[in-house]
Amino acid sequence: MYKQDLFMKSFLLILVHSLFVSIIIQGCGTPPPIPPSPLLSKKAVFKYRNQEIPQRLIIQGEASILLLNVELTSREAFIAFEGQRIFGQIADLPAPNIYIDKNADIIGKATVSGDILALRKNDGQLLWKIKVLPNQLKVADNEEFVNAREIIKLDSNRMKVTLAGKEFARVRFKDKQITIEVGKNILETPADRNSFAYGLFMLADIPKEYRYALMTELLYRNL
């Protein structure tokens, strides 16, 4: 582990770079309400006239360059970013959701145990894990949640992102628009709904392939 001061400096440098990315999240239809135990519930997929409508998440950079594209159905997830492709095989609980690259190598397996969502290597080694609380997520790369990042929902439309107990980003949803504030920097983007995925995207120290897989898991579980 890096020393805390070096970690904070490196993290904030990466974070500032992330502010220049434009985020667009598009969801079709009206999402179902979040049940008391979201991780153990039936996964959320929007439907219209009995036809499944995939969720889609798009992240664009300057000049509308596509940085991330996620398409999600009840059984499959397609993630494309910066020339890379990840395919998600969505399974029924308690089987894991498996994420593989274009060479069919396993990137990670997403598993659920109680209120814990974990992404692990094929051999079981932990990559990242998320603890789901009623209005909060804790995100860490260790089993004990040491130095956990937190995404805290203040109400249905607002949340904050913290590191080492200090807030560094805030997310607000209003009138189909998300506003992300980091210091004096403000990013505004259209959105149909709020999601913890916005906060997770700001955790730029998580490698992209793992971060995007976890974002997909949050979207899939309607969090």
N, C-alpha and C positions, 0 to 999 in steps of 0.2 A: 504494500500500500504506500502511496505517496504521503509525504508529510502534508498536514492539513493546509498550510499556507500555500505550498506549491500546487496542491490539488485545486484549491480555490482559484488561484490565478489562471491555471490552465483551463479550468472549467469555464470561467467567465470569458476568456478569449474565444473559446469555441462557441459559447452562447451568443456573444455579440455577432459573430459571423452568421449565426443562424437567423438573426433578425432580418437579414436581407432576403430571406426566402419568403415567397408568398404562398399561403396555404389556402386551398379550396377543398372543403369537404362537402360532398353532395350525398344526400340520402333520399331515397324515394319513399313516399308514403309517410304515415305517422307511426313513429316507433311505439311499441307497447310499453306500459309502465314498468319500472324496475321493481322486481319482486324482492321480498325480504332477503333471500339468499341468492343473489344474482349468479354466483359461480356454479351453483348446483341446479339452476333452473334450465329449462329448455332454451337453447340458444336463439337469439332474436334474429329473424329474417323477415323483411318486409314482404307483404303479399298484396296483390291487387287482382280482383276477380279470379281468385284461386291460382294465380300465376305468380311464381316466385320472381321477385325483382331484386337483382343483386344490389348490394350497397357498393358505392364507389368512393374512393378517396383519392384526390389529386393534389399534388404539391408542385407548383411551378416556380421557377426562378425568374431572373431578369430576361426580358425579351420572350417571355412565355416558354422558356426552355423547360421541358418536362423533367422534373427531378424524381418524382415518385408517383406511381400509379398503382392503386390497389383495387381489385375487383373481388367481391366477396359474395358467395352463395352459401347455402346450407351445407355443402359438401366440399367446396373448393375455394381456395384463395389464390389469386394471381398478384404477385408483387413485382413491379419493374422499376428500376432506378439506376441511373448512370450506367447503362449498358448491361446491368446485371438483372437476372430474373430469379425469383423465388416462387416455388409452387407449394401451396399449403394443402395437405390432405386432412380434411375435417372429419373427425370420428365422433361417435356417440360416447358420452361419459360412461365409465371412467377411462376409456382408452385415450391416449394422448393425441393431440393434433401434431402432425409431423410437417416440418418445413424443410424442403430440399432445394438445392440449387439446380442450375441448368445441366449440370453433369450428373444429376441424381445422387449427389452426396448430401447426407443429412446435415443441415445447419443446426437444428435444434428440435426438441420435442417439448410441447407445451402441455403441462399436466395440472390437474386441480386436486387439492387436498384440503378440505374444509374451506377456510377463507384465503388460502394461498394459491396463487397462480404462478407456476414456475416454468422457466425455460431452461432446459438442460441439454447437454451434449448427448450423443447417442450412448455413451458409456455411463451416463447418469451424473456426470459432473455438472454442478450448478453454473449457469451463465448469469441469469438475472431472475429475481423473483419479486412478486408483487403481493402485498398483503391488502386485502380488500376490506375496508371498514365501512360503516354506514355512509359516511360522507367524506371519506379520505382514502387515499392510496399511499402505501409506503413501498418504495422501490429500492432494492439493494442488490449487490453482487455477492452477498455472503448469507449464510444460513441464519445468522443472529441479527440481521438488519443493522449492523454497525454502520454508522455514517449514512443512514438511509435518507434518500431524497423523499420529499412528501408533496403530494398534490392534494390540497384541502379544499373541499367544496364549502364555500361560505353560505350560499343559498343555491336555489335551482339555476341561477343565471351567472354566478360569480365563483371563481376559485383562485387560489394562490398556489405558487410552487415555491418550495423552500429547500435549502441545502444547509446542513449543519445548523438547523433551527432558524436560519435567516431567510427571509423572503427575498427572492430575486425576480419573480415574474408574477403577473396577475392576468387572469383571463376573465373577460366579461362577455356575455351573450345578451343581445338586445336587438329586436326588430330584424331578425334573421341576419345578424352580423356579429362576428366575433372580434373583440378588441383585445390584443395582447400588449401589455405594458411591461417593459424592462427598463427601469430607470426612466430616462427622458425619451426613450425610444418607444414608439407606438406602431403596432402593426394591426391593420384592420382587414378583415376578410369576410365575405359572405358565407353563411352557413344556415342549414335548416334546423340545427339543434346543437346543443352544447354536448361536449364529450370530454372525458378525462384524457382522451387521445391528444387533445391540444396541449395539455400540460406535459404529457409524456414526450411529445415532439421536442419540447424545449430542453429536455435532458440530453444535450448533445454529446455528453461523454460516453453514452451508451453506443457501441458500434452500430452502424446503420442497419445491418441485416438483423440484428437482435432487436433493435428499437422498433423497426418496422413490423417485425413479427409480433411483438408485444402490442403495438398499436392495433394491429389486425385483430388480436385476441380481445382487446377492449371493445372495439367496434362490434365484433361478432357477438359479444356478450352484452351489448347495449349499455355499456358503462360510459 
